[in-house]
Amino acid sequence: FLPVDIDMNDAPMPEFLSQQRRQGRWLYRRQWADYFSDVDDVMLIQKPLWPVELSADNTAMLEIISTEDLRGMAQERCTMFALKGNPQPWFIVPDNWG
């Protein structure tokens, strides 16, 4: 998972990483409006599903929550989500994370 403000193609990766690895992005809670100001709700990915590759079939079982609720959760902990219609996973993290 790379920060939202780093281009995936420019990020140096160790040679031993699989090309089929799961890739995603993360952003600080304070960055939400910079990237997702037009998003009203997202698909919440519960922690037991974090290692699961998302597909059209299994995204149908994810809970849809408001971005307000998502950002509320992210005040306390890292939270994984996906945008509707896009299985790429994202983490939103507390502003004091890292």
Biopython code that builds the backbone (N, CA, C, O; Angstrom):
import numpy as np
from Bio.PDB.StructureBuilder import StructureBuilder

atoms = [
    (1, "PHE", "N", (0.848, -1.174, 0.000)),
    (1, "PHE", "CA", (0.000, 0.000, 0.000)),
    (1, "PHE", "C", (0.889, 1.230, 0.000)),
    (1, "PHE", "O", (1.790, 1.365, 0.828)),
    (2, "LEU", "N", (0.625, 2.115, -0.931)),
    (2, "LEU", "CA", (1.418, 3.327, -1.068)),
    (2, "LEU", "C", (0.592, 4.551, -0.701)),
    (2, "LEU", "O", (-0.633, 4.535, -0.822)),
    (3, "PRO", "N", (1.261, 5.617, -0.250)),
    (3, "PRO", "CA", (0.536, 6.864, 0.013)),
    (3, "PRO", "C", (-0.143, 7.373, -1.254)),
    (3, "PRO", "O", (0.341, 7.144, -2.362)),
    (4, "VAL", "N", (-1.227, 8.041, -1.087)),
    (4, "VAL", "CA", (-2.028, 8.530, -2.209)),
    (4, "VAL", "C", (-1.255, 9.503, -3.095)),
    (4, "VAL", "O", (-1.536, 9.611, -4.289)),
    (5, "ASP", "N", (-0.291, 10.208, -2.526)),
    (5, "ASP", "CA", (0.407, 11.232, -3.293)),
    (5, "ASP", "C", (1.692, 10.737, -3.963)),
    (5, "ASP", "O", (2.479, 11.552, -4.446)),
    (6, "ILE", "N", (1.919, 9.427, -4.003)),
    (6, "ILE", "CA", (3.063, 8.848, -4.707)),
    (6, "ILE", "C", (2.550, 8.068, -5.909)),
    (6, "ILE", "O", (1.640, 7.249, -5.781)),
    (7, "ASP", "N", (3.130, 8.318, -7.070)),
    (7, "ASP", "CA", (2.737, 7.607, -8.285)),
    (7, "ASP", "C", (3.165, 6.142, -8.172)),
    (7, "ASP", "O", (4.328, 5.858, -7.885)),
    (8, "MET", "N", (2.248, 5.224, -8.394)),
    (8, "MET", "CA", (2.523, 3.787, -8.281)),
    (8, "MET", "C", (3.678, 3.369, -9.194)),
    (8, "MET", "O", (4.456, 2.485, -8.837)),
    (9, "ASN", "N", (3.793, 3.986, -10.353)),
    (9, "ASN", "CA", (4.837, 3.602, -11.303)),
    (9, "ASN", "C", (6.216, 4.124, -10.902)),
    (9, "ASN", "O", (7.233, 3.587, -11.341)),
    (10, "ASP", "N", (6.255, 5.158, -10.077)),
    (10, "ASP", "CA", (7.522, 5.747, -9.661)),
    (10, "ASP", "C", (8.044, 5.197, -8.341)),
    (10, "ASP", "O", (9.187, 5.459, -7.966)),
    (11, "ALA", "N", (7.217, 4.439, -7.640)),
    (11, "ALA", "CA", (7.609, 3.936, -6.323)),
    (11, "ALA", "C", (8.614, 2.789, -6.471)),
    (11, "ALA", "O", (8.358, 1.825, -7.191)),
    (12, "PRO", "N", (9.744, 2.897, -5.794)),
    (12, "PRO", "CA", (10.715, 1.794, -5.862)),
    (12, "PRO", "C", (10.191, 0.583, -5.106)),
    (12, "PRO", "O", (9.720, 0.706, -3.975)),
    (13, "MET", "N", (10.271, -0.576, -5.725)),
    (13, "MET", "CA", (9.805, -1.819, -5.116)),
    (13, "MET", "C", (10.941, -2.832, -5.098)),
    (13, "MET", "O", (11.710, -2.924, -6.054)),
    (14, "PRO", "N", (11.047, -3.588, -4.016)),
    (14, "PRO", "CA", (12.063, -4.645, -3.979)),
    (14, "PRO", "C", (11.824, -5.655, -5.101)),
    (14, "PRO", "O", (10.680, -5.944, -5.451)),
    (15, "GLU", "N", (12.900, -6.185, -5.658)),
    (15, "GLU", "CA", (12.804, -7.117, -6.781)),
    (15, "GLU", "C", (12.048, -8.393, -6.434)),
    (15, "GLU", "O", (11.440, -9.009, -7.309)),
    (16, "PHE", "N", (12.080, -8.797, -5.162)),
    (16, "PHE", "CA", (11.468, -10.071, -4.780)),
    (16, "PHE", "C", (9.949, -10.004, -4.645)),
    (16, "PHE", "O", (9.316, -11.038, -4.432)),
    (17, "LEU", "N", (9.348, -8.826, -4.763)),
    (17, "LEU", "CA", (7.898, -8.726, -4.667)),
    (17, "LEU", "C", (7.235, -9.344, -5.893)),
    (17, "LEU", "O", (7.690, -9.155, -7.021)),
    (18, "SER", "N", (6.185, -10.062, -5.664)),
    (18, "SER", "CA", (5.428, -10.670, -6.750)),
    (18, "SER", "C", (4.718, -9.596, -7.572)),
    (18, "SER", "O", (4.201, -8.624, -7.021)),
    (19, "GLN", "N", (4.699, -9.775, -8.869)),
    (19, "GLN", "CA", (3.965, -8.859, -9.735)),
    (19, "GLN", "C", (2.453, -8.992, -9.526)),
    (19, "GLN", "O", (1.697, -8.087, -9.881)),
    (20, "GLN", "N", (2.016, -10.106, -8.958)),
    (20, "GLN", "CA", (0.599, -10.336, -8.690)),
    (20, "GLN", "C", (0.204, -9.897, -7.278)),
    (20, "GLN", "O", (-0.893, -10.207, -6.815)),
    (21, "ARG", "N", (1.087, -9.184, -6.602)),
    (21, "ARG", "CA", (0.807, -8.764, -5.229)),
    (21, "ARG", "C", (-0.424, -7.859, -5.179)),
    (21, "ARG", "O", (-0.774, -7.198, -6.157)),
    (22, "ARG", "N", (-1.045, -7.851, -4.053)),
    (22, "ARG", "CA", (-2.176, -6.954, -3.852)),
    (22, "ARG", "C", (-1.644, -5.541, -3.698)),
    (22, "ARG", "O", (-0.711, -5.295, -2.935)),
    (23, "GLN", "N", (-2.238, -4.635, -4.418)),
    (23, "GLN", "CA", (-1.808, -3.244, -4.358)),
    (23, "GLN", "C", (-2.964, -2.379, -3.910)),
    (23, "GLN", "O", (-4.124, -2.664, -4.208)),
    (24, "GLY", "N", (-2.643, -1.344, -3.208)),
    (24, "GLY", "CA", (-3.652, -0.409, -2.754)),
    (24, "GLY", "C", (-3.015, 0.919, -2.402)),
    (24, "GLY", "O", (-1.818, 1.128, -2.595)),
    (25, "ARG", "N", (-3.817, 1.783, -1.896)),
    (25, "ARG", "CA", (-3.388, 3.135, -1.544)),
    (25, "ARG", "C", (-3.834, 3.432, -0.121)),
    (25, "ARG", "O", (-4.709, 2.756, 0.420)),
    (26, "TRP", "N", (-3.226, 4.447, 0.479)),
    (26, "TRP", "CA", (-3.694, 4.928, 1.765)),
    (26, "TRP", "C", (-3.583, 6.447, 1.788)),
    (26, "TRP", "O", (-2.786, 7.046, 1.066)),
    (27, "LEU", "N", (-4.404, 7.048, 2.641)),
    (27, "LEU", "CA", (-4.372, 8.489, 2.818)),
    (27, "LEU", "C", (-4.710, 8.826, 4.257)),
    (27, "LEU", "O", (-5.392, 8.070, 4.949)),
    (28, "TYR", "N", (-4.220, 9.976, 4.692)),
    (28, "TYR", "CA", (-4.597, 10.481, 6.008)),
    (28, "TYR", "C", (-6.031, 10.991, 5.958)),
    (28, "TYR", "O", (-6.532, 11.412, 4.914)),
    (29, "ARG", "N", (-6.665, 10.940, 7.105)),
    (29, "ARG", "CA", (-8.046, 11.421, 7.216)),
    (29, "ARG", "C", (-8.169, 12.862, 6.697)),
    (29, "ARG", "O", (-9.134, 13.202, 6.013)),
    (30, "ARG", "N", (-7.190, 13.695, 7.026)),
    (30, "ARG", "CA", (-7.227, 15.107, 6.617)),
    (30, "ARG", "C", (-7.141, 15.298, 5.105)),
    (30, "ARG", "O", (-7.471, 16.373, 4.606)),
    (31, "GLN", "N", (-6.704, 14.274, 4.365)),
    (31, "GLN", "CA", (-6.568, 14.364, 2.910)),
    (31, "GLN", "C", (-7.852, 13.994, 2.164)),
    (31, "GLN", "O", (-7.910, 14.125, 0.941)),
    (32, "TRP", "N", (-8.862, 13.542, 2.869)),
    (32, "TRP", "CA", (-10.072, 13.038, 2.228)),
    (32, "TRP", "C", (-10.634, 14.009, 1.192)),
    (32, "TRP", "O", (-10.876, 13.623, 0.049)),
    (33, "ALA", "N", (-10.841, 15.254, 1.580)),
    (33, "ALA", "CA", (-11.461, 16.231, 0.672)),
    (33, "ALA", "C", (-10.602, 16.506, -0.561)),
    (33, "ALA", "O", (-11.132, 16.872, -1.610)),
    (34, "ASP", "N", (-9.293, 16.335, -0.450)),
    (34, "ASP", "CA", (-8.409, 16.566, -1.595)),
    (34, "ASP", "C", (-8.610, 15.535, -2.702)),
    (34, "ASP", "O", (-8.365, 15.829, -3.872)),
    (35, "TYR", "N", (-9.053, 14.337, -2.347)),
    (35, "TYR", "CA", (-9.152, 13.245, -3.317)),
    (35, "TYR", "C", (-10.576, 12.712, -3.526)),
    (35, "TYR", "O", (-10.899, 12.203, -4.600)),
    (36, "PHE", "N", (-11.415, 12.830, -2.506)),
    (36, "PHE", "CA", (-12.734, 12.187, -2.571)),
    (36, "PHE", "C", (-13.878, 13.114, -2.168)),
    (36, "PHE", "O", (-14.863, 12.646, -1.598)),
    (37, "SER", "N", (-13.780, 14.377, -2.438)),
    (37, "SER", "CA", (-14.812, 15.325, -2.004)),
    (37, "SER", "C", (-16.177, 15.018, -2.608)),
    (37, "SER", "O", (-17.201, 15.396, -2.037)),
    (38, "ASP", "N", (-16.210, 14.340, -3.753)),
    (38, "ASP", "CA", (-17.479, 14.042, -4.414)),
    (38, "ASP", "C", (-18.043, 12.663, -4.058)),
    (38, "ASP", "O", (-19.069, 12.259, -4.606)),
    (39, "VAL", "N", (-17.387, 11.939, -3.150)),
    (39, "VAL", "CA", (-17.830, 10.597, -2.767)),
    (39, "VAL", "C", (-18.705, 10.691, -1.517)),
    (39, "VAL", "O", (-18.310, 11.287, -0.515)),
    (40, "ASP", "N", (-19.897, 10.095, -1.587)),
    (40, "ASP", "CA", (-20.835, 10.132, -0.458)),
    (40, "ASP", "C", (-20.802, 8.875, 0.390)),
    (40, "ASP", "O", (-21.018, 8.937, 1.600)),
    (41, "ASP", "N", (-20.533, 7.725, -0.237)),
    (41, "ASP", "CA", (-20.474, 6.478, 0.514)),
    (41, "ASP", "C", (-19.475, 5.525, -0.124)),
    (41, "ASP", "O", (-19.122, 5.653, -1.297)),
    (42, "VAL", "N", (-19.031, 4.573, 0.678)),
    (42, "VAL", "CA", (-17.989, 3.629, 0.262)),
    (42, "VAL", "C", (-18.359, 2.238, 0.738)),
    (42, "VAL", "O", (-19.297, 2.058, 1.515)),
    (43, "MET", "N", (-17.606, 1.257, 0.261)),
    (43, "MET", "CA", (-17.770, -0.118, 0.723)),
    (43, "MET", "C", (-16.748, -0.355, 1.835)),
    (43, "MET", "O", (-15.543, -0.245, 1.611)),
    (44, "LEU", "N", (-17.228, -0.675, 3.016)),
    (44, "LEU", "CA", (-16.356, -0.937, 4.158)),
    (44, "LEU", "C", (-15.817, -2.355, 4.057)),
    (44, "LEU", "O", (-16.577, -3.298, 3.841)),
    (45, "ILE", "N", (-14.502, -2.506, 4.211)),
    (45, "ILE", "CA", (-13.873, -3.821, 4.200)),
    (45, "ILE", "C", (-13.491, -4.145, 5.635)),
    (45, "ILE", "O", (-12.552, -3.567, 6.183)),
    (46, "GLN", "N", (-14.218, -5.066, 6.234)),
    (46, "GLN", "CA", (-13.960, -5.450, 7.621)),
    (46, "GLN", "C", (-12.595, -6.122, 7.726)),
    (46, "GLN", "O", (-12.132, -6.750, 6.774)),
    (47, "LYS", "N", (-11.953, -5.988, 8.883)),
    (47, "LYS", "CA", (-10.589, -6.477, 9.066)),
    (47, "LYS", "C", (-10.384, -7.945, 8.670)),
    (47, "LYS", "O", (-9.352, -8.255, 8.074)),
    (48, "PRO", "N", (-11.318, -8.867, 8.971)),
    (48, "PRO", "CA", (-11.085, -10.257, 8.534)),
    (48, "PRO", "C", (-10.967, -10.409, 7.013)),
    (48, "PRO", "O", (-10.429, -11.407, 6.533)),
    (49, "LEU", "N", (-11.463, -9.432, 6.258)),
    (49, "LEU", "CA", (-11.400, -9.494, 4.791)),
    (49, "LEU", "C", (-10.215, -8.736, 4.198)),
    (49, "LEU", "O", (-10.057, -8.711, 2.977)),
    (50, "TRP", "N", (-9.383, -8.121, 5.029)),
    (50, "TRP", "CA", (-8.261, -7.351, 4.511)),
    (50, "TRP", "C", (-7.364, -8.157, 3.575)),
    (50, "TRP", "O", (-6.924, -7.611, 2.563)),
    (51, "PRO", "N", (-7.068, -9.433, 3.860)),
    (51, "PRO", "CA", (-6.189, -10.168, 2.937)),
    (51, "PRO", "C", (-6.894, -10.732, 1.700)),
    (51, "PRO", "O", (-6.237, -11.284, 0.817)),
    (52, "VAL", "N", (-8.204, -10.602, 1.626)),
    (52, "VAL", "CA", (-8.978, -11.198, 0.531)),
    (52, "VAL", "C", (-8.938, -10.282, -0.695)),
    (52, "VAL", "O", (-9.181, -9.079, -0.599)),
    (53, "GLU", "N", (-8.629, -10.872, -1.836)),
    (53, "GLU", "CA", (-8.659, -10.125, -3.091)),
    (53, "GLU", "C", (-10.116, -9.801, -3.424)),
    (53, "GLU", "O", (-10.961, -10.697, -3.436)),
    (54, "LEU", "N", (-10.411, -8.550, -3.690)),
    (54, "LEU", "CA", (-11.788, -8.158, -3.993)),
    (54, "LEU", "C", (-12.113, -8.435, -5.453)),
    (54, "LEU", "O", (-11.283, -8.240, -6.341)),
    (55, "SER", "N", (-13.322, -8.888, -5.677)),
    (55, "SER", "CA", (-13.827, -9.129, -7.030)),
    (55, "SER", "C", (-15.252, -8.610, -7.092)),
    (55, "SER", "O", (-15.818, -8.212, -6.073)),
    (56, "ALA", "N", (-15.825, -8.612, -8.267)),
    (56, "ALA", "CA", (-17.216, -8.163, -8.421)),
    (56, "ALA", "C", (-18.154, -9.019, -7.577)),
    (56, "ALA", "O", (-19.142, -8.518, -7.041)),
    (57, "ASP", "N", (-17.847, -10.303, -7.459)),
    (57, "ASP", "CA", (-18.705, -11.200, -6.681)),
    (57, "ASP", "C", (-18.664, -10.912, -5.187)),
    (57, "ASP", "O", (-19.709, -10.830, -4.540)),
    (58, "ASN", "N", (-17.463, -10.759, -4.636)),
    (58, "ASN", "CA", (-17.427, -10.589, -3.185)),
    (58, "ASN", "C", (-17.594, -9.147, -2.721)),
    (58, "ASN", "O", (-17.820, -8.918, -1.533)),
    (59, "THR", "N", (-17.491, -8.174, -3.610)),
    (59, "THR", "CA", (-17.771, -6.803, -3.170)),
    (59, "THR", "C", (-19.262, -6.605, -2.906)),
    (59, "THR", "O", (-19.643, -5.685, -2.182)),
    (60, "ALA", "N", (-20.098, -7.447, -3.480)),
    (60, "ALA", "CA", (-21.544, -7.340, -3.257)),
    (60, "ALA", "C", (-21.918, -7.593, -1.801)),
    (60, "ALA", "O", (-22.975, -7.153, -1.347)),
    (61, "MET", "N", (-21.058, -8.300, -1.063)),
    (61, "MET", "CA", (-21.373, -8.591, 0.332)),
    (61, "MET", "C", (-20.839, -7.535, 1.298)),
    (61, "MET", "O", (-21.086, -7.628, 2.500)),
    (62, "LEU", "N", (-20.117, -6.541, 0.802)),
    (62, "LEU", "CA", (-19.565, -5.513, 1.676)),
    (62, "LEU", "C", (-20.628, -4.506, 2.096)),
    (62, "LEU", "O", (-21.541, -4.185, 1.336)),
    (63, "GLU", "N", (-20.488, -4.024, 3.304)),
    (63, "GLU", "CA", (-21.406, -3.023, 3.846)),
    (63, "GLU", "C", (-21.113, -1.659, 3.216)),
    (63, "GLU", "O", (-19.956, -1.256, 3.100)),
    (64, "ILE", "N", (-22.160, -0.964, 2.816)),
    (64, "ILE", "CA", (-22.038, 0.400, 2.304)),
    (64, "ILE", "C", (-22.226, 1.348, 3.482)),
    (64, "ILE", "O", (-23.227, 1.278, 4.195)),
    (65, "ILE", "N", (-21.248, 2.238, 3.680)),
    (65, "ILE", "CA", (-21.356, 3.212, 4.761)),
    (65, "ILE", "C", (-21.110, 4.612, 4.202)),
    (65, "ILE", "O", (-20.520, 4.775, 3.134)),
    (66, "SER", "N", (-21.565, 5.599, 4.929)),
    (66, "SER", "CA", (-21.348, 6.981, 4.508)),
    (66, "SER", "C", (-19.890, 7.364, 4.728)),
    (66, "SER", "O", (-19.206, 6.797, 5.580)),
    (67, "THR", "N", (-19.433, 8.323, 3.955)),
    (67, "THR", "CA", (-18.061, 8.794, 4.144)),
    (67, "THR", "C", (-17.919, 9.479, 5.497)),
    (67, "THR", "O", (-16.834, 9.494, 6.078)),
    (68, "GLU", "N", (-18.994, 10.037, 5.991)),
    (68, "GLU", "CA", (-18.962, 10.644, 7.333)),
    (68, "GLU", "C", (-18.664, 9.568, 8.383)),
    (68, "GLU", "O", (-17.849, 9.782, 9.281)),
    (69, "ASP", "N", (-19.328, 8.408, 8.267)),
    (69, "ASP", "CA", (-19.063, 7.307, 9.194)),
    (69, "ASP", "C", (-17.638, 6.780, 9.032)),
    (69, "ASP", "O", (-16.960, 6.498, 10.020)),
    (70, "LEU", "N", (-17.190, 6.648, 7.791)),
    (70, "LEU", "CA", (-15.831, 6.178, 7.527)),
    (70, "LEU", "C", (-14.805, 7.103, 8.167)),
    (70, "LEU", "O", (-13.875, 6.643, 8.830)),
    (71, "ARG", "N", (-14.970, 8.375, 7.972)),
    (71, "ARG", "CA", (-14.025, 9.346, 8.524)),
    (71, "ARG", "C", (-14.098, 9.365, 10.049)),
    (71, "ARG", "O", (-13.102, 9.646, 10.716)),
    (72, "GLY", "N", (-15.267, 9.068, 10.597)),
    (72, "GLY", "CA", (-15.384, 8.955, 12.047)),
    (72, "GLY", "C", (-14.571, 7.784, 12.582)),
    (72, "GLY", "O", (-13.882, 7.909, 13.594)),
    (73, "MET", "N", (-14.654, 6.639, 11.893)),
    (73, "MET", "CA", (-13.860, 5.469, 12.287)),
    (73, "MET", "C", (-12.367, 5.775, 12.193)),
    (73, "MET", "O", (-11.581, 5.335, 13.032)),
    (74, "ALA", "N", (-11.991, 6.520, 11.180)),
    (74, "ALA", "CA", (-10.580, 6.793, 10.924)),
    (74, "ALA", "C", (-9.970, 7.760, 11.936)),
    (74, "ALA", "O", (-8.758, 7.974, 11.921)),
    (75, "GLN", "N", (-10.767, 8.336, 12.797)),
    (75, "GLN", "CA", (-10.205, 9.150, 13.870)),
    (75, "GLN", "C", (-9.461, 8.269, 14.864)),
    (75, "GLN", "O", (-8.515, 8.708, 15.518)),
    (76, "GLU", "N", (-9.906, 7.011, 14.969)),
    (76, "GLU", "CA", (-9.382, 6.100, 15.984)),
    (76, "GLU", "C", (-8.452, 5.023, 15.436)),
    (76, "GLU", "O", (-7.540, 4.584, 16.136)),
    (77, "ARG", "N", (-8.672, 4.583, 14.174)),
    (77, "ARG", "CA", (-7.936, 3.425, 13.677)),
    (77, "ARG", "C", (-7.860, 3.451, 12.156)),
    (77, "ARG", "O", (-8.613, 4.160, 11.489)),
    (78, "CYS", "N", (-6.928, 2.658, 11.625)),
    (78, "CYS", "CA", (-6.839, 2.479, 10.175)),
    (78, "CYS", "C", (-8.069, 1.707, 9.721)),
    (78, "CYS", "O", (-8.458, 0.723, 10.351)),
    (79, "THR", "N", (-8.669, 2.142, 8.649)),
    (79, "THR", "CA", (-9.891, 1.528, 8.151)),
    (79, "THR", "C", (-9.756, 1.295, 6.654)),
    (79, "THR", "O", (-9.376, 2.192, 5.901)),
    (80, "MET", "N", (-10.077, 0.064, 6.233)),
    (80, "MET", "CA", (-9.982, -0.268, 4.809)),
    (80, "MET", "C", (-11.346, -0.098, 4.152)),
    (80, "MET", "O", (-12.382, -0.435, 4.726)),
    (81, "PHE", "N", (-11.317, 0.431, 2.941)),
    (81, "PHE", "CA", (-12.555, 0.643, 2.189)),
    (81, "PHE", "C", (-12.259, 0.512, 0.705)),
    (81, "PHE", "O", (-11.101, 0.459, 0.291)),
    (82, "ALA", "N", (-13.303, 0.462, -0.076)),
    (82, "ALA", "CA", (-13.202, 0.504, -1.535)),
    (82, "ALA", "C", (-14.301, 1.419, -2.046)),
    (82, "ALA", "O", (-15.356, 1.558, -1.427)),
    (83, "LEU", "N", (-14.037, 2.029, -3.167)),
    (83, "LEU", "CA", (-15.047, 2.866, -3.811)),
    (83, "LEU", "C", (-16.016, 1.968, -4.563)),
    (83, "LEU", "O", (-15.628, 0.910, -5.059)),
    (84, "LYS", "N", (-17.249, 2.375, -4.647)),
    (84, "LYS", "CA", (-18.238, 1.589, -5.392)),
    (84, "LYS", "C", (-17.774, 1.420, -6.835)),
    (84, "LYS", "O", (-17.347, 2.375, -7.483)),
    (85, "GLY", "N", (-17.869, 0.187, -7.323)),
    (85, "GLY", "CA", (-17.501, -0.097, -8.701)),
    (85, "GLY", "C", (-16.009, -0.230, -8.948)),
    (85, "GLY", "O", (-15.583, -0.391, -10.092)),
    (86, "ASN", "N", (-15.203, -0.162, -7.883)),
    (86, "ASN", "CA", (-13.758, -0.273, -8.039)),
    (86, "ASN", "C", (-13.207, -1.135, -6.901)),
    (86, "ASN", "O", (-13.258, -0.719, -5.743)),
    (87, "PRO", "N", (-12.688, -2.314, -7.199)),
    (87, "PRO", "CA", (-12.240, -3.213, -6.139)),
    (87, "PRO", "C", (-10.880, -2.865, -5.535)),
    (87, "PRO", "O", (-10.413, -3.574, -4.643)),
    (88, "GLN", "N", (-10.231, -1.791, -5.997)),
    (88, "GLN", "CA", (-8.930, -1.435, -5.405)),
    (88, "GLN", "C", (-9.143, -1.038, -3.948)),
    (88, "GLN", "O", (-9.960, -0.163, -3.659)),
    (89, "PRO", "N", (-8.417, -1.671, -3.029)),
    (89, "PRO", "CA", (-8.566, -1.328, -1.618)),
    (89, "PRO", "C", (-7.820, -0.047, -1.257)),
    (89, "PRO", "O", (-6.781, 0.280, -1.831)),
    (90, "TRP", "N", (-8.375, 0.647, -0.311)),
    (90, "TRP", "CA", (-7.784, 1.865, 0.244)),
    (90, "TRP", "C", (-7.770, 1.744, 1.760)),
    (90, "TRP", "O", (-8.622, 1.080, 2.349)),
    (91, "PHE", "N", (-6.798, 2.389, 2.381)),
    (91, "PHE", "CA", (-6.818, 2.616, 3.818)),
    (91, "PHE", "C", (-6.949, 4.103, 4.055)),
    (91, "PHE", "O", (-6.304, 4.911, 3.387)),
    (92, "ILE", "N", (-7.790, 4.459, 5.011)),
    (92, "ILE", "CA", (-7.807, 5.821, 5.534)),
    (92, "ILE", "C", (-7.281, 5.693, 6.960)),
    (92, "ILE", "O", (-7.738, 4.848, 7.730)),
    (93, "VAL", "N", (-6.328, 6.534, 7.295)),
    (93, "VAL", "CA", (-5.634, 6.395, 8.578)),
    (93, "VAL", "C", (-5.803, 7.666, 9.403)),
    (93, "VAL", "O", (-6.013, 8.745, 8.849)),
    (94, "PRO", "N", (-5.711, 7.541, 10.733)),
    (94, "PRO", "CA", (-5.796, 8.737, 11.578)),
    (94, "PRO", "C", (-4.716, 9.754, 11.203)),
    (94, "PRO", "O", (-3.643, 9.382, 10.727)),
    (95, "ASP", "N", (-4.999, 11.010, 11.417)),
    (95, "ASP", "CA", (-4.053, 12.062, 11.069)),
    (95, "ASP", "C", (-2.739, 11.961, 11.840)),
    (95, "ASP", "O", (-1.709, 12.452, 11.379)),
    (96, "ASN", "N", (-2.772, 11.332, 12.999)),
    (96, "ASN", "CA", (-1.560, 11.203, 13.804)),
    (96, "ASN", "C", (-0.862, 9.849, 13.599)),
    (96, "ASN", "O", (0.039, 9.498, 14.361)),
    (97, "TRP", "N", (-1.268, 9.102, 12.593)),
    (97, "TRP", "CA", (-0.712, 7.773, 12.316)),
    (97, "TRP", "C", (0.682, 7.885, 11.708)),
    (97, "TRP", "O", (0.970, 8.809, 10.946)),
    (98, "GLY", "N", (1.527, 6.946, 12.052)),
    (98, "GLY", "CA", (2.818, 6.828, 11.413)),
    (98, "GLY", "C", (3.890, 7.517, 12.130)),
    (98, "GLY", "O", (5.039, 7.495, 11.690)),
]
sb = StructureBuilder()
sb.init_structure("model")
sb.init_model(0)
sb.init_chain("A")
sb.init_seg("    ")
for serial, (resi, resn, name, xyz) in enumerate(atoms, 1):
    if name == "N":
        sb.init_residue(resn, " ", resi, " ")
    sb.init_atom(name, np.array(xyz, "f"), 0.0, 1.0, " ", f" {name:<3s}", serial, name[0])
structure = sb.get_structure()
